[in-house]
């Protein structure tokens, strides 16, 4: 069972009024930090995400790059995007970016969803989909500015990254940091206003 303090609900899709118990208790928020300057593109985090969430592996798509596939899918929530940049001296540089749910402070998917309880935002900041309440209308897909929620035509449900809410609810980190070969990639707890300072310390090579 998940820790009730960590996964206390902040707001619910298709639900008018305040969420039950909202603002009745103080707790930390979580945020994800990814240092792309040290990412080597090994894609171990992609595999770890698929394995932990017990999703079927998808065929990869070769498009003249080392990118696994063009975009995220209903069963592929974490994608490392490769961008080849040519420097002024003619050398090639790989610029890599992690493409997955942003867990927005004001989630457009939740605002667009008419199904009661299909999308929840916890007080720690995680935005989670509850497929048992999903009606498959795909309004969340059009409501997301990052093109993240994906529809599964077989189940008629929509899926996306949960930021490992099952692990975070038990006080653990998400699955990604356990498998990375190099660099920094982790979820940590913070209070309001702390993210900027900690991010700057990481950029300077400091520790959390």
Secondary structure, DSSP 8 states (H G I E B T S, - for coil): ---TTTT-EEEETT--S--TTTTSS---EEEEEE-TTS-----HHHHHHHHHTT--------SSSS-S-SS-BTTB--EEEEEEEE-TTS-EEEEEEEES----TT-HHHHH--STTSEEEETTS-EEE-GGG-----HHHHH-TT---EEETTTTEEE---TTHHHHTTT---SGGGT-SSS-EEEEEE-TT-HHHHHHHHHTT---
